[in-house]
């Protein structure tokens, strides 16, 4: 495990390496991010960004999504995989937001988790990026891999347990951006198959690099 000083240094080095910690999904409205995250499950953000402009043009409001024919939505999202379940969840979520939440994406974990297709990862992303809730911690595959390699967690694979541990260690106001930076770092340097430890800005505070030396 890393010390408190090492954790803060990891946060600082990531901020230095990736000063822009924006979500890589394109959106203009809060519900568009919600739907884009659903489409991104087992699909790349780049692919999602290719298909959502036409989707959001065809259905320009939350009301239009709530009234949409699921099969028509399927045709727009077909190329991102698991399109039937994703289209069904998008329309179902739009209907629930309109019916139960006054047409507004809810800003708390319990209500977000009621929406079709929304788990803790998606809910934390919405809370962090839309509502700026401190402590919002998005645990995706990059976060699981790199948190273990860094030594922030000790051989944990369960997202909920990793989220709990990162919430304990990270400064709450930096948690959301930390997770975005971990994604960028996982794509650019600390890849699944071959981490480029020799080029890694986190090398001196990384448990995996220490064990390799």
GIDATA-V361296 format. One record per helix or strand of 3 or more residues. SS is the DSSP state (H for helix, E for strand). FROM is the first residue (numbers start at 1). TO is the last residue. If there is no record, write none. Layout:
SS	FROM	TO
SS	FROM	TO
//
This chain:
H	4	17
H	30	39
H	45	58
H	62	66
H	70	80
H	83	100
H	109	112
H	120	129
H	141	150
H	159	169
H	172	188
H	197	199
H	203	205
H	207	212
//
